[in-house]
């Protein structure tokens, strides 16, 4: 059984230094289309100054690091890349996120570690205010799906406040809603799925052999089956990513194992692969980027694309993708 949603996660700020309005980002999106993907995920990241802050913001005065720019994609940039995706016949998922504004980000899972309940209410209210201009763009441009957040382990406890955010978005947006929860803990503790249209879960596998990877995929499928039965909702696998130095298991093997494990589950509607840098000049390195790697060919085979390469302009890449990758070379 083929999956309905075959998506790639296209990343710009703060993971790279190329905006979604840049011609190099447009060409990268065209290359995504060549894989046979029918959806593209566009992440939008807000920032806050420390983990227990209740004030997140649209970063416009960024840290510029060797791994990217701590800046939120502008409304203009998002409108531009969504319009381009629609011209190419791609459907769109917008995914909101927040990070701590430091040169090397702490994990978003620690945001709110020491909050009192009222702090969570204030934080989600401000986070919602940041999101709403992009929600209006999504409504205007007929975006299909919005993901309320990604990998907020601590903040994800506060289901009442997330339900309020979902209700606020539905006042402006008539598409589908989901949230991207980490497999293994956040998926089970997050209790606001009933306010959404999909259960969204992403795996963070640690396997170093094909055998252990298959065991993890089997357990992942078991948990997704439980979530589907509990919440009576279809499931999206919201991000499958692994570094090119993935400790012995290649990105290609990771993608194939997850896709094969998911396509036999009738309640799984789709899968998102990547990170795919929104820069056609970006090449294979040790990061989680898939563009120009053997994993790009693997995605194309899984998605049934025609392949082919867009014409690349002249130029150089003077940054590296922000990615907490290991240092052990993967097998091809």
N, C-alpha and C positions, 0 to 999 in steps of 0.2 A: 504493500500500500504506500503510495507517495504521500508526502506531507503537503498540506495546503500552503503553509507559509515557509518559504525557503529564503532565509534572510542572511545578510552580511552586516556586521557592525562597523560602520564607517566613522573613523575618529579624526577629529580636528583638534582645536583648542580644548582642553589644556594639554593634550597628549602630544601635539606636534606644534609647529610654528606656521602652518599654512591654514588660512581661513577657508571656510566653506565657500566663499565667493571667489576664490582664486581659480584661475583656469586649470591649474594642476589638480585641484580638487574635483573639478568637473570631469576631467579625463579619468581620474581614479574611479569616479562613479560610473562612467561608461564602461570601464573594465569590469566593475562589479556586475553590470548587466550581462557581460559576455559569459559569466559563469553559469547563467541560467537562473540566478536569483530572481525572485519576483517581489521581494521586499528588501528595503534597506532600513536599518536602525540608525538614527541620528541622536547621539547623546548630547545633552545640554547640562553642563556642570556649573553649579553655584559654589560659593566659597564662604567660609567663616574663619575667624581668627584663632580660635582654640576649640578644643573638643566639647567643652561644656557651654559654649556660647549659645544663646538663643536667637542670635541675629546672623542669618546668612544673607549674602548679597551677590549681585551681579558684578563680578570682578572686572573693572575697567582700567585699573592701574596695576598691572600684573607684575609678579615676579617673572623675569625672563631667565630661564635656566638652560643648561645644555641639553635638556630633555623636552623642551617645549615652552609654552607660555601659560602661566596660571591666569587665564582669562576666559570668561564666559563667552561663547559664540553670540554675536549680536543678533537682534531680531532680523536685521537685514540679511545677515549671512544665512540664518535658518530659512527665511523665506526664499532666498536664492537657491539653496541646495534642494529644498523640497520641490520647488517649481521645476528644477532640472530633473529630479527623479521622476516627477509626473510626466515630463516630456519624453522620457525614456521608457515609459510604461511600467515603472516601478511603484509599488505601494510603499507606504512609509509608517514606521514606528518612531515616535519621539520618546526618548527616555530621559527623565530628569534624574539628577544626582547632586550630591554636595560633597566637598572635600575641605580639609583644613588648609588654609592658604599659607603654606610653607614650601620652600624649594623642594623638599622631599616629603611627599604627603604621608601623614599617618593614615592608617586604614580607616575608611569611613565607618567601619563597624564600631569604632570607639566613640563616635559622636553621641553625646548625651550620657556617657558612663555614670556621671554623678548628678544627673538631673533629679529634681523633684517633679511630680506630675504636672505642676503648673508650668514648669520650664518647657516641657514637651509641648504643651498647648501653644505657648508663645512661639516655639521653634517651627512647628508645623504651619502655624498661621503665617509667619514670615516667609517660609519656604513656598507656601501656596501663592503668596503675593508675587514672589519672584517668577513663579511658573505661569501666572495667568496671561501675561502678554504673549507668551509662546503658545498657550492654549488657544487664544483668539486667532493667531496665525494658522494653527492646525485646523481650526474650524473653517476658516476662510479658504484654505487650500485643500480641503477634503482629505486630510491625513486620516489614515484608517485606525491607528491604535496609539494610545498614549500610555506609557509606563510611568507610574507615579514616583518611582524611586528604584534604587539599586543598592543592595548590600548594606542596608542600615540595620545591623544586628540589634543594637541597643534601642535606637529610635523606633524600630519596627514593633516594639512591645506595645506602643500606645495606639491601640486599634481605634479607639473612639475618635482621636484627632485625625487619623488617616481616613476614616469614613467621612469626616467633615470635608477633607480635601477632595475626596472623590465626588461628593455631592456638589461642591463648588465647581469643579471641572464640568460636571454634567450639565450645569446651567448654561455653559457656553459651547460645549462640544458634544456632538451626537455620535461619535465613533465609539470604539471599544476601549476599555481600560484594563490594565494589568499592573503588576508590580514584579520586580525582579529580586527574588529572595534566594539566599545562599542555601544550597543543598546541605543537609546534615544537621541544621539547627534552626536557622531563621525560617525555613519553609514551614516548620511545624509550630513555631511560636507566634507567627504572624496570624492574627485573627480577623483581619478585615476583608478576606477574600469574597465574602458574600456581597460586598459593595462593588465588586469588579466583575469583569466578563471572562477573564482567564486567570487561572492559577499560573504564575510565572516563577520558574525555578531555574537556577544555573548551577552547574557542577563545578567543583574545584578539586579535581582529581589529583592524586599524588603518586600514581602508579609509575613504576620504572620498568615494568615488563608487560608484555602483551597479556599474559595470564592474569596478573593482578588488575590490569585495566578492565578486562572483561568482567572480573568479579565486581569492580566498582560500578560498571555500567548496569550489571544485573541488580545490584542494590538500589541504584538510582531509579531504575524502572519500577522496582517494588514500591519505593516511596511515592513516586508519581501516581501509581495505581491507587495507593491509599488516599492521596490528596484528592484525586478525581472522585473516588467513592464518598469521601467525607463531605466535599464542598459541592458536588454535582456540577462541576464546571470543566470545560476543556482546558488543556494544559499547553503552555508554551515553554520551550527550553530557551531561555532568554539570552544566554551568552555561553558559547563554548570556546574557550581560548586556552592556548598553551604556548609556552615559549619555544622558539626554534632550538633552544638548548633546554630540552624538557626532560633531562635526566634519564635518557635512554628510550623514551617513547616519543615518536615524532608527532608533529601537528597532524600530519596526514593520517597516521594510525588512530590518533585521538578522534578526529572528525569522522572517520569511517566507522569506528566502534560505536560512537554515540548515535550516528544516523541510523545504522543498522539496528541498534537496540531500540530506537524510538519508532521507526516506521511501522513496526508490527503492533504498536499500541494504538487502538482506534481513537482514543480520547486525546492523544497528542496531536495538536494542530500544526505545530511548526517548530523550527529550530533556527537559532541565530549563530552563525559562525564568525569568528574574528575576534581580534581587531584587524581592520583593514585601514591603513593610514590613508587619509584623504589627500594624497600627494602622489601623483603618478611617477615621480622620480624616486620615491622611496624603494629601497631594495632589501634583499634578505640580510638580516643581521640576527643578533641573539634575542631579539624582542619577540613579542606576541604578534607582530605584523605578519599577515599572510600574503600580501601582495608581492608578486614576483618570487614566491617560494614554491617548493613542491606542493605545499598545502593548497595553493591556488588551483593547481591542476586537480587535486583531490576533490575540492569543492565543486569544480566544474563537472567532474564525472558524477558526483552524487546528485547534483542539481540538474543534470542533463543538458548543460549548456553547450553551445557551439564552439566555445573557446575563441581564439583569435586575440590579437593584441592591438590596442590603440596606438597611434603614432605619438611617440614621446618627444617633448621639446628638449632643447639643450638646457643644461643647468646642473647645479649641484645641490646636494642636501647638506646643510650645515648644522644639523641637530640629530638626535636619536630619540626614538619613541620612549616615553616614560613607561618603564615596565620592570617589575621586580623579578627579573628572570634569574635563573640559576646559572651556573658556570660549567655544566657538564654537557658536552656536545651530544646532540640527538642523532640517532640512526636515521637514515633516509627511508 
